[in-house]
Amino acid sequence: MKARIVNFLCFLLLACANETPKEDAGLIKENAPVESNPASTTTGSEPASSGKNAVPTVQSNWQSSEEDRQYIGHMELNKLYFRSLKEYQEKGKERMENIYRQPLPDAFAYFLVQKDRLIEQRKKSKFKVSQPTIPDGWDQPNFIAYNTELAELEYRYGDMDNLGYGWPVGFDPFSGESTPKHDYPFYPEPDDPAGTDRIMVISGYEYDKTTFSKPNKVDGYTKSTERPYNLPEPLKLSFDLRGLKVKHALLQLFLDDFQPATYHSKFQVWINDREAVWISSYLNELKQGGPIGKLLSVQILPEFLNEVETGQLTIRIDGPGTNSGDGFGVDFIRLLVNPKSIPVSALAGKVINAKTKAPIEQAMVKVSGGREVQTGAEGLFQLSDVPMGMVVIQAAAAGYKNNKLVETLDAKPLENLVIKLDPETQDNLAAELEEKGKLDLYGIYFDTDKAVLKPESEKTLQQVLAIIRQHPDWKLEIGGHTDAEGNAAYNLELSEKRANAVVDWLKKSAAASKLAAKGYGATQPVADNSTVTGRALNRRVEIKLLK
């Protein structure tokens, strides 16, 4: 782990030095183009040049020299860079040139003046610093290689430097290990791609210092940063497939301090402006804390592989509908197209009734980065070839409230896991709907290829009706979802009819003005339609709280 800068330097408000990219040996590679300016700290919703609160943007191919890195630390240079951009924006070009009595055409020129002054002072005092441990090749802002041991295409967006803090000697970010706890705030380097190595706070949070002392409302990342600099940025992946046929794709995200389970935030993930609801569901189960970082692998479902085929993936992570101060970070994203061999392990467990402890047969289990299975007569499940790291294991069964486990999976398989499902009740379904904003229900059944409710749907429908009566002010959307079997237009029409059938049933005993029906067809999968269990998970009625 890198040595820390001594306390007397804190007044300079500086941060980490940029590492010069080095080449890996033995791989075909190239620096993939990044759509946004790597030095930009702009948001995805507002250009850097617009608005009085716009974040300053600079264009540069600047890299620190070997000599510079003797005198200024990796993390402190980042802080100096960020502070220079912010100060230049706030004071303006004319005022800064008057103060320093020299031309300062942009914020980057001001940053270089600050850097050079600091280094000159340290040279005179013969003060030198230590740098963090970042293995050769990991410091490249982007990396692409073809036909490697891992995949037919291996692409990395962002350098692998643990947000600038470096790694313990011998640390493997793909092994399932957590990073050591680190301090904050931290700031991006000039060449860090947009959305990486910076603190982002969900855009739905309205800054109010009166909330800072309220429990489970605001985290340290939110308190230590400010708008507009911490607004979420899209991560813009750009890669050349070279004619490669995309059959399968895996996203590996090295995430830092996602805590929706603590702060009741509701993250959403979009890929090229299409919500990837299955990824959103995994993120919303996390409770990292620390703060620490860890790898999360997620499959790109078949319905989204056409986005990979474009060679451009814009990934947005945000919580626009949540007024909670949940800050987070992304160190890097690795995309593996047609994976071959990656570090994997296995897990096994049981799904049981939380009240009676009885095993639940035909419960549907899915795991992030892996596939889906159904439990047998003893409620048992087993999954192999699961990518190591954080794993989210979700279980669902008709008549039960969905539940999950979040575990760390390394080379040693996880065994004897127990997922407890509570029988559906009015109270626990209402609580989940209020906390997460939506419910996936698997206890509502229809005749095959029809929108006719089956009698066995009665129990779950009565629970929904009780929620509506208990919360008459809630505005709810009843969404119908199908699997991907058959014609897309037919599935969309069928899902609309089924959603309307549920609303019609509820209207008999509840106020109709607060209910809306919408059909989604197979456009919002939560699992892989190529498996029997995945298709069963995708056939669902979803209740969304619109308020």
C-alpha positions as CSV (number, residue, x, y, z in Angstrom):
1,M,0.0,0.0,0.0
2,K,1.3,3.4,-0.8
3,A,2.8,5.6,1.8
4,R,0.7,8.5,2.8
5,I,1.7,12.2,2.6
6,V,2.6,13.7,6.0
7,N,0.0,15.9,7.7
8,F,1.8,19.2,7.2
9,L,1.0,19.0,3.5
10,C,-2.7,19.0,4.0
11,F,-3.0,22.7,3.9
12,L,-2.0,22.6,0.2
13,L,-5.1,20.6,-0.6
14,L,-3.3,18.5,-3.2
15,A,-3.8,15.0,-4.6
16,C,-2.4,12.1,-6.5
17,A,0.1,12.1,-9.3
18,N,-0.6,10.7,-12.7
19,E,1.3,7.5,-13.7
20,T,2.8,7.3,-17.1
21,P,1.1,4.5,-19.1
22,K,3.2,1.4,-19.7
23,E,2.8,-1.3,-22.3
24,D,1.9,-4.9,-21.4
25,A,3.9,-7.6,-23.1
26,G,2.6,-10.3,-25.3
27,L,-0.9,-8.9,-26.1
28,I,-2.3,-7.1,-29.2
29,K,-3.5,-3.8,-27.8
30,E,-4.4,-0.2,-28.5
31,N,-5.7,2.7,-26.6
32,A,-9.5,2.7,-27.4
33,P,-11.0,6.0,-28.1
34,V,-13.1,7.6,-25.3
35,E,-16.1,9.7,-26.5
36,S,-15.8,12.3,-23.7
37,N,-12.8,14.3,-22.8
38,P,-10.8,12.2,-20.3
39,A,-10.0,15.3,-18.2
40,S,-13.7,16.3,-18.0
41,T,-15.7,16.4,-14.8
42,T,-19.0,17.1,-16.6
43,T,-22.3,15.3,-16.1
44,G,-24.1,13.4,-18.6
45,S,-27.1,15.7,-18.6
46,E,-25.4,19.1,-19.0
47,P,-22.5,20.0,-21.3
48,A,-19.5,21.5,-19.5
49,S,-19.9,24.8,-21.3
50,S,-23.5,25.4,-20.4
51,G,-24.9,27.1,-17.3
52,K,-23.3,29.1,-14.5
53,N,-22.7,26.0,-12.5
54,A,-21.0,24.1,-15.3
55,V,-18.0,22.0,-14.4
56,P,-14.8,23.2,-16.1
57,T,-13.4,21.1,-18.9
58,V,-9.8,21.1,-20.2
59,Q,-8.2,19.4,-23.2
60,S,-4.8,17.9,-22.5
61,N,-2.6,15.0,-23.2
62,W,-0.5,15.9,-20.1
63,Q,1.4,13.3,-18.2
64,S,3.6,13.8,-15.1
65,S,7.3,13.2,-15.6
66,E,9.5,10.8,-13.7
67,E,11.1,13.7,-12.0
68,D,7.7,15.2,-11.0
69,R,6.7,11.9,-9.4
70,Q,9.6,12.2,-7.0
71,Y,8.2,15.3,-5.5
72,I,4.4,15.1,-5.6
73,G,2.2,12.2,-4.6
74,H,-0.2,10.4,-6.8
75,M,-3.3,11.3,-4.8
76,E,-2.3,14.8,-3.8
77,L,-1.7,15.8,-7.5
78,N,-5.3,14.7,-8.3
79,K,-6.6,17.0,-5.5
80,L,-4.5,19.9,-6.8
81,Y,-5.8,19.3,-10.3
82,F,-9.4,19.3,-9.1
83,R,-8.9,22.3,-6.9
84,S,-7.3,24.3,-9.7
85,L,-10.2,23.6,-12.0
86,K,-12.7,24.7,-9.4
87,E,-10.8,27.8,-8.3
88,Y,-10.3,29.0,-11.9
89,Q,-14.0,28.5,-12.7
90,E,-15.1,30.4,-9.5
91,K,-12.7,33.4,-9.8
92,G,-12.5,33.6,-13.6
93,K,-9.7,34.1,-16.1
94,E,-9.2,37.9,-15.7
95,R,-8.9,37.7,-11.9
96,M,-6.5,34.8,-11.9
97,E,-4.2,36.5,-14.4
98,N,-4.2,39.7,-12.3
99,I,-3.3,37.7,-9.2
100,Y,-0.5,35.7,-10.9
101,R,0.5,38.4,-13.4
102,Q,0.9,36.0,-16.3
103,P,-1.3,34.6,-19.0
104,L,-3.6,31.8,-17.8
105,P,-5.8,31.0,-20.8
106,D,-7.6,28.1,-19.1
107,A,-7.8,26.1,-15.9
108,F,-5.2,23.6,-17.0
109,A,-2.6,26.3,-17.4
110,Y,-3.4,27.4,-13.8
111,F,-3.0,23.9,-12.6
112,L,0.4,23.6,-14.2
113,V,1.5,26.8,-12.5
114,Q,0.4,25.5,-9.1
115,K,2.1,22.1,-9.7
116,D,5.4,23.7,-10.9
117,R,5.5,26.0,-7.8
118,L,5.0,23.1,-5.4
119,I,7.6,20.9,-7.1
120,E,10.1,23.8,-7.0
121,Q,9.5,24.3,-3.3
122,R,10.1,20.6,-2.6
123,K,13.2,20.4,-4.7
124,K,14.7,23.3,-2.6
125,S,13.8,21.5,0.6
126,K,14.9,18.1,-0.8
127,F,11.5,16.6,0.1
128,K,10.5,13.5,-1.8
129,V,7.4,11.3,-1.7
130,S,6.5,7.6,-2.2
131,Q,4.0,6.5,-4.8
132,P,1.2,3.9,-4.5
133,T,1.7,0.4,-5.8
134,I,0.2,0.1,-9.3
135,P,1.5,-2.8,-11.4
136,D,2.8,-2.1,-14.9
137,G,0.1,-1.7,-17.5
138,W,-2.7,-1.2,-14.9
139,D,-2.3,2.6,-15.1
140,Q,-3.5,2.8,-18.7
141,P,-6.8,4.8,-18.9
142,N,-8.1,2.3,-21.5
143,F,-6.9,-1.1,-22.7
144,I,-8.1,-3.4,-25.4
145,A,-6.8,-6.8,-26.5
146,Y,-8.0,-9.5,-28.8
147,N,-8.1,-13.3,-28.5
148,T,-6.6,-13.4,-25.0
149,E,-6.8,-16.2,-22.5
150,L,-9.8,-14.4,-21.0
151,A,-12.0,-13.6,-24.0
152,E,-12.1,-13.0,-27.7
153,L,-12.2,-9.3,-26.8
154,E,-11.0,-7.8,-23.6
155,Y,-11.7,-4.1,-23.1
156,R,-11.0,-2.0,-19.9
157,Y,-12.4,1.4,-19.3
158,G,-10.5,3.3,-16.6
159,D,-7.2,2.6,-15.0
160,M,-6.9,-0.1,-12.4
161,D,-5.4,2.0,-9.5
162,N,-8.0,1.6,-6.7
163,L,-9.3,5.2,-7.2
164,G,-5.7,6.4,-7.0
165,Y,-4.8,4.8,-3.7
166,G,-2.9,1.9,-5.2
167,W,-3.1,-1.8,-4.2
168,P,-1.6,-3.9,-1.5
169,V,1.4,-5.9,-2.9
170,G,0.1,-9.0,-4.8
171,F,-3.6,-7.8,-4.7
172,D,-5.8,-9.3,-7.5
173,P,-8.9,-7.2,-8.1
174,F,-10.5,-10.2,-9.9
175,S,-10.0,-12.6,-7.0
176,G,-13.1,-11.7,-4.9
177,E,-11.0,-9.8,-2.3
178,S,-12.2,-6.4,-0.9
179,T,-9.8,-3.5,-0.9
180,P,-8.5,-2.2,2.4
181,K,-10.5,0.7,3.8
182,H,-9.4,4.0,2.3
183,D,-9.9,7.7,3.2
184,Y,-11.8,10.3,1.2
185,P,-12.6,12.5,-0.7
186,F,-10.6,11.5,-3.8
187,Y,-10.5,13.1,-7.2
188,P,-9.9,12.0,-10.8
189,E,-6.6,12.3,-12.6
190,P,-6.4,14.5,-15.7
191,D,-6.5,11.4,-18.0
192,D,-9.1,9.4,-16.0
193,P,-12.1,8.6,-18.3
194,A,-15.4,10.2,-17.4
195,G,-17.2,8.5,-14.5
196,T,-14.2,6.8,-13.1
197,D,-12.0,7.6,-10.0
198,R,-14.3,10.3,-8.7
199,I,-17.0,10.6,-6.0
200,M,-20.5,10.7,-7.5
201,V,-23.7,11.4,-5.5
202,I,-27.0,10.4,-6.9
203,S,-28.7,13.3,-8.7
204,G,-32.0,12.9,-6.8
205,Y,-30.4,14.1,-3.6
206,E,-31.2,17.8,-2.8
207,Y,-28.3,19.2,-0.7
208,D,-29.5,20.2,2.7
209,K,-27.1,20.3,5.7
210,T,-30.0,19.7,8.1
211,T,-30.0,16.2,6.7
212,F,-26.3,15.6,7.5
213,S,-27.0,14.6,11.1
214,K,-30.0,12.3,10.3
215,P,-29.3,8.6,10.5
216,N,-29.1,6.7,7.2
217,K,-29.7,9.8,5.1
218,V,-26.3,11.1,4.1
219,D,-23.0,9.3,3.8
220,G,-19.4,10.7,4.1
221,Y,-18.9,10.9,0.4
222,T,-21.9,13.3,0.1
223,K,-20.8,15.5,3.0
224,S,-17.2,15.8,1.8
225,T,-18.1,16.9,-1.8
226,E,-20.3,19.4,-3.5
227,R,-22.4,20.1,-6.6
228,P,-22.0,20.2,-9.5
229,Y,-18.6,18.3,-9.2
230,N,-20.2,15.2,-7.7
231,L,-23.0,14.7,-10.1
232,P,-23.1,11.3,-11.8
233,E,-21.2,11.0,-15.1
234,P,-21.9,8.5,-17.8
235,L,-19.2,6.0,-18.5
236,K,-18.6,5.9,-22.3
237,L,-17.0,2.7,-23.5
238,S,-15.8,2.7,-27.1
239,F,-14.1,-0.3,-28.7
240,D,-13.5,-1.8,-32.1
241,L,-14.9,-5.3,-32.5
242,R,-13.0,-5.9,-35.7
243,G,-15.9,-7.9,-37.1
244,L,-16.2,-10.2,-34.1
245,K,-19.6,-11.9,-33.7
246,V,-21.0,-11.1,-30.2
247,K,-22.4,-14.3,-28.7
248,H,-22.0,-13.5,-25.0
249,A,-20.7,-10.6,-22.9
250,L,-19.8,-10.0,-19.3
251,L,-19.4,-6.7,-17.5
252,Q,-17.1,-6.5,-14.6
253,L,-17.4,-3.4,-12.5
254,F,-15.0,-2.5,-9.7
255,L,-17.4,-0.6,-7.4
256,D,-16.8,1.5,-4.4
257,D,-19.1,2.3,-1.5
258,F,-22.5,1.5,-2.9
259,Q,-24.9,1.4,0.1
260,P,-28.5,1.4,-1.1
261,A,-29.4,-1.1,1.7
262,T,-28.3,1.5,4.3
263,Y,-29.4,4.8,2.7
264,H,-32.6,3.4,0.9
265,S,-31.4,4.8,-2.4
266,K,-32.8,3.3,-5.6
267,F,-30.1,3.0,-8.2
268,Q,-31.0,2.7,-11.9
269,V,-28.6,1.5,-14.6
270,W,-29.0,2.4,-18.3
271,I,-27.1,1.0,-21.3
272,N,-27.3,3.3,-24.3
273,D,-30.5,4.9,-22.7
274,R,-32.2,1.5,-22.1
275,E,-32.7,0.6,-18.5
276,A,-30.9,-2.6,-17.6
277,V,-33.3,-3.5,-14.8
278,W,-31.4,-6.7,-13.9
279,I,-28.3,-4.8,-13.2
280,S,-30.3,-2.2,-11.2
281,S,-31.7,-4.9,-9.1
282,Y,-28.2,-6.2,-8.2
283,L,-26.8,-2.8,-7.3
284,N,-29.8,-2.1,-5.1
285,E,-28.9,-5.1,-2.9
286,L,-25.4,-3.9,-2.0
287,K,-24.1,-2.7,1.3
288,Q,-20.4,-2.0,0.8
289,G,-19.5,0.6,3.5
290,G,-15.9,1.0,4.7
291,P,-15.4,2.6,2.3
292,I,-14.1,-0.4,0.3
293,G,-14.1,-1.5,-3.3
294,K,-14.9,-4.9,-4.8
295,L,-15.7,-6.5,-8.1
296,L,-19.2,-7.2,-9.3
297,S,-19.7,-9.2,-12.5
298,V,-23.0,-9.1,-14.4
299,Q,-24.0,-10.8,-17.6
300,I,-25.2,-8.7,-20.5
301,L,-28.5,-10.3,-21.3
302,P,-29.2,-11.5,-24.9
303,E,-31.7,-8.7,-25.5
304,F,-28.9,-6.1,-25.0
305,L,-26.1,-7.8,-27.0
306,N,-27.1,-5.6,-30.0
307,E,-25.9,-2.7,-28.0
308,V,-22.5,-4.3,-27.6
309,E,-22.4,-4.9,-31.3
310,T,-22.4,-1.1,-31.9
311,G,-18.9,-0.8,-30.3
312,Q,-20.3,2.0,-28.1
313,L,-21.7,1.5,-24.6
314,T,-22.8,4.5,-22.6
315,I,-23.5,3.3,-19.0
316,R,-25.3,5.6,-16.6
317,I,-25.6,4.8,-12.9
318,D,-27.8,7.2,-11.0
319,G,-30.7,7.4,-8.6
320,P,-32.7,10.4,-9.9
321,G,-35.8,9.4,-7.9
322,T,-34.2,9.1,-4.5
323,N,-33.6,12.0,-2.1
324,S,-30.8,10.2,-0.2
325,G,-27.2,11.2,-0.1
326,D,-25.6,8.0,-1.3
327,G,-22.2,8.6,-2.8
328,F,-20.3,6.0,-4.8
329,G,-17.4,5.4,-7.1
330,V,-16.3,3.3,-10.0
331,D,-12.6,2.4,-10.4
332,F,-12.9,0.6,-13.7
333,I,-15.1,-1.5,-15.9
334,R,-13.9,-4.5,-17.9
335,L,-16.0,-5.8,-20.8
336,L,-15.3,-9.4,-21.9
337,V,-16.9,-10.4,-25.2
338,N,-17.2,-14.1,-25.7
339,P,-15.4,-15.0,-22.5
340,K,-13.2,-18.0,-22.4
341,S,-11.6,-18.5,-19.0
342,I,-12.1,-16.1,-16.0
343,P,-11.7,-16.7,-12.3
344,V,-14.8,-18.6,-11.2
345,S,-16.0,-20.6,-8.3
346,A,-19.2,-22.3,-7.1
347,L,-22.0,-21.9,-4.5
348,A,-24.7,-24.1,-3.1
349,G,-27.5,-23.7,-0.6
350,K,-31.2,-24.0,0.3
351,V,-34.3,-21.9,0.0
352,I,-36.7,-22.2,3.0
353,N,-39.9,-20.8,4.4
354,A,-38.8,-18.2,7.0
355,K,-41.7,-19.0,9.3
356,T,-41.8,-22.8,9.2
357,K,-38.2,-23.5,8.1
358,A,-39.7,-26.0,5.5
359,P,-37.8,-26.2,2.1
360,I,-39.4,-24.4,-0.8
361,E,-39.6,-26.4,-4.0
362,Q,-39.4,-24.7,-7.4
363,A,-38.1,-21.5,-6.0
364,M,-36.3,-19.5,-8.7
365,V,-32.7,-18.6,-7.9
366,K,-30.4,-16.3,-9.9
367,V,-26.9,-15.0,-9.2
368,S,-25.1,-11.9,-10.6
369,G,-22.7,-13.0,-13.3
370,G,-24.2,-16.5,-13.4
371,R,-27.2,-18.3,-14.5
372,E,-30.6,-19.2,-13.0
373,V,-31.8,-22.5,-11.5
374,Q,-34.9,-23.8,-9.7
375,T,-34.8,-25.6,-6.4
376,G,-35.6,-29.3,-6.0
377,A,-37.9,-31.1,-3.5
378,E,-35.5,-30.3,-0.6
379,G,-35.2,-26.6,-1.6
380,L,-31.6,-27.1,-2.7
381,F,-29.8,-25.2,-5.4
382,Q,-26.2,-25.3,-6.8
383,L,-24.5,-23.0,-9.2
384,S,-21.0,-23.4,-10.8
385,D,-18.8,-21.2,-13.0
386,V,-19.8,-18.1,-11.0
387,P,-17.4,-15.2,-11.5
388,M,-15.5,-14.4,-8.2
389,G,-16.1,-11.1,-6.3
390,M,-19.3,-9.8,-4.8
391,V,-22.2,-12.0,-5.7
392,V,-25.9,-11.2,-5.3
393,I,-28.0,-14.3,-4.9
394,Q,-31.7,-13.6,-5.4
395,A,-34.6,-16.0,-4.8
396,A,-38.3,-15.8,-5.7
397,A,-41.3,-18.1,-5.4
398,A,-45.0,-17.7,-5.9
399,G,-46.7,-16.6,-2.7
400,Y,-43.5,-15.4,-1.0
401,K,-41.7,-12.1,-0.7
402,N,-38.5,-12.1,-2.7
403,N,-35.2,-12.2,-0.7
404,K,-31.5,-12.2,-1.4
405,L,-28.0,-12.8,0.0
406,V,-24.9,-10.7,-0.8
407,E,-21.8,-12.7,-0.4
408,T,-18.1,-12.6,-1.2
409,L,-17.1,-15.5,-3.5
410,D,-13.4,-16.4,-3.9
411,A,-11.6,-19.6,-5.0
412,K,-13.2,-21.5,-2.1
413,P,-16.8,-22.4,-3.0
414,L,-19.6,-21.1,-0.8
415,E,-21.7,-23.9,0.8
416,N,-24.7,-24.3,3.0
417,L,-26.2,-20.9,2.1
418,V,-29.7,-20.4,3.4
419,I,-32.1,-17.9,1.7
420,K,-35.3,-17.4,3.8
421,L,-38.5,-16.3,2.1
422,D,-41.3,-14.8,4.1
423,P,-44.8,-15.7,3.0
424,E,-46.5,-12.7,1.3
425,T,-48.4,-10.5,3.6
426,Q,-50.0,-7.1,3.1
427,D,-47.5,-5.5,5.5
428,N,-44.2,-7.0,4.1
429,L,-45.2,-6.3,0.5
430,A,-46.1,-2.7,1.3
431,A,-42.8,-2.3,3.1
432,E,-40.8,-3.5,0.2
433,L,-42.8,-1.5,-2.3
434,E,-42.2,1.7,-0.2
435,E,-38.5,0.9,0.2
436,K,-37.6,-0.3,-3.3
437,G,-40.3,1.5,-5.3
438,K,-41.5,-1.7,-7.0
439,L,-42.5,-5.3,-6.5
440,D,-42.1,-8.4,-8.8
441,L,-45.0,-10.8,-8.2
442,Y,-44.9,-14.4,-9.3
443,G,-48.2,-15.5,-7.7
444,I,-50.4,-14.1,-10.4
445,Y,-51.3,-16.6,-13.1
446,F,-52.9,-16.5,-16.5
447,D,-54.2,-19.0,-19.0
448,T,-51.6,-19.8,-21.6
449,D,-51.5,-17.1,-24.3
450,K,-54.4,-15.4,-22.7
451,A,-55.2,-12.5,-20.3
452,V,-57.6,-14.5,-18.2
453,L,-56.6,-14.7,-14.5
454,K,-56.5,-18.1,-13.0
455,P,-58.2,-18.8,-9.6
456,E,-54.9,-19.5,-7.9
457,S,-54.0,-15.8,-8.4
458,E,-56.6,-14.9,-5.7
459,K,-54.3,-14.9,-2.7
460,T,-51.7,-12.6,-4.2
461,L,-54.3,-10.3,-5.7
462,Q,-56.0,-9.9,-2.3
463,Q,-52.6,-8.8,-0.8
464,V,-52.3,-6.2,-3.5
465,L,-55.9,-5.0,-2.8
466,A,-55.1,-4.7,0.9
467,I,-52.1,-2.5,0.1
468,I,-54.3,-0.2,-2.0
469,R,-56.8,0.1,0.7
470,Q,-54.2,0.7,3.3
471,H,-52.5,3.4,1.2
472,P,-55.3,5.1,-0.8
473,D,-52.9,8.0,-1.7
474,W,-50.4,5.8,-3.5
475,K,-50.4,6.0,-7.3
476,L,-49.5,2.5,-8.7
477,E,-48.6,1.2,-12.1
478,I,-49.4,-2.4,-12.8
479,G,-46.9,-3.7,-15.3
480,G,-47.1,-6.8,-17.4
481,H,-44.0,-8.6,-18.5
482,T,-43.5,-11.6,-20.7
483,D,-40.5,-13.8,-21.7
484,A,-39.0,-13.5,-25.2
485,E,-40.6,-16.5,-26.7
486,G,-42.6,-15.7,-29.8
487,N,-43.3,-12.4,-31.6
488,A,-42.3,-9.2,-29.9
489,A,-45.4,-7.3,-31.0
490,Y,-47.6,-10.1,-29.8
491,N,-45.8,-10.2,-26.4
492,L,-46.3,-6.5,-26.0
493,E,-50.0,-6.7,-26.7
494,L,-50.4,-9.7,-24.4
495,S,-48.6,-8.0,-21.5
496,E,-50.8,-4.9,-21.9
497,K,-54.0,-7.1,-21.8
498,R,-52.7,-8.9,-18.7
499,A,-51.8,-5.7,-16.9
500,N,-55.3,-4.4,-17.7
501,A,-56.9,-7.7,-16.4
502,V,-55.2,-7.2,-13.1
503,V,-56.3,-3.5,-12.9
504,D,-59.9,-4.5,-13.8
505,W,-59.9,-7.1,-11.0
506,L,-58.6,-4.5,-8.5
507,K,-61.1,-1.9,-9.7
508,K,-63.9,-4.0,-8.4
509,S,-62.9,-3.2,-4.8
510,A,-60.5,-0.2,-5.0
511,A,-60.3,3.3,-6.3
512,A,-59.6,3.3,-10.1
513,S,-58.1,6.8,-10.3
514,K,-54.8,5.7,-8.6
515,L,-54.2,2.6,-10.8
516,A,-52.5,2.5,-14.2
517,A,-51.8,-0.5,-16.5
518,K,-48.8,-0.8,-18.8
519,G,-47.5,-3.6,-20.9
520,Y,-43.7,-4.0,-21.4
521,G,-43.6,-7.3,-23.3
522,A,-40.1,-8.7,-23.2
523,T,-38.3,-5.3,-23.2
524,Q,-37.3,-5.4,-19.5
525,P,-35.9,-8.8,-18.8
526,V,-34.6,-9.6,-15.3
527,A,-33.0,-12.9,-16.3
528,D,-31.7,-14.8,-19.3
529,N,-34.5,-15.9,-21.7
530,S,-32.3,-18.8,-22.9
531,T,-33.0,-20.8,-19.8
532,V,-36.3,-22.2,-18.5
533,T,-35.9,-20.6,-15.1
534,G,-34.9,-17.3,-16.7
535,R,-38.1,-17.2,-18.8
536,A,-40.1,-18.0,-15.7
537,L,-38.5,-15.0,-13.8
538,N,-39.3,-12.7,-16.8
539,R,-43.0,-13.7,-16.8
540,R,-44.1,-11.5,-14.0
541,V,-46.5,-8.8,-12.8
542,E,-44.7,-5.8,-11.5
543,I,-46.2,-3.1,-9.2
544,K,-44.4,0.2,-9.4
545,L,-45.0,3.0,-6.8
546,L,-45.4,6.2,-8.8
547,K,-46.6,8.5,-5.9
